Amino acid sequence: MSLQENAVRVLKEYADQPELRGLYLDHLAAHADGMWKPCQAGHVTASALVIDPEQGRVLLTLHRKLQMWLQMGGHCEPGDTTLEAAALREATEESGIAGLTLLPGGPVRLDRHPIPAPCNWHLDVQYAAIAPRGAAATISDESLDLRWFAYDEVAGVADASVVRLLERTLARL
């Protein structure tokens, strides 16, 4: 199964956000390269909110280019076999935390957001990753900073999309 076929399967099984889910599926049906960064009509990305439920906190990265506090995530790569694997790879690379596990049940939410040309859209499939006990984060080259925030601090530092991702994650826990 190709990564694009996996994405279609994951999206068909995702029960929430039907209008946005349909837009993602239409995009993939219309663009054979819809998973990849060069697709100028937009491309699917995978991200994961790293969460430590025992301590009631989430790990956010201060994105180097956007200068915003965000969840870990980014572009799919040729070695990714599933969206889940892409999200987990991105979360591990950007957090420096080994042993992350995705919250069961598939994606937590979808988020479509504009990006600068030549591409126009990121069609982000968002997961949640549980940090192992005692996890120590290490900043990556993609970040200006990496920091744990208590659940109630997130709305004060991150945009609405991250707040919604946290809310959906907590509802699933």
Secondary structure, 3 states (H helix, E strand, C coil): CCHHHHHHHHHHHCCCCHHHHHHHHHHHHHCCCCCCCCCCCCEEEEEEEEEECCCCEEEEEEECCCCCEECEEEECCCCCCCHHHHHHHHHHHHHCCCCCEECCCCCCEEEEEECCCCCCEEEEEEEEEECCCCCCCCCCCCEEEEEEEEHHHHHHHECHHHHHHHHHHHHHC
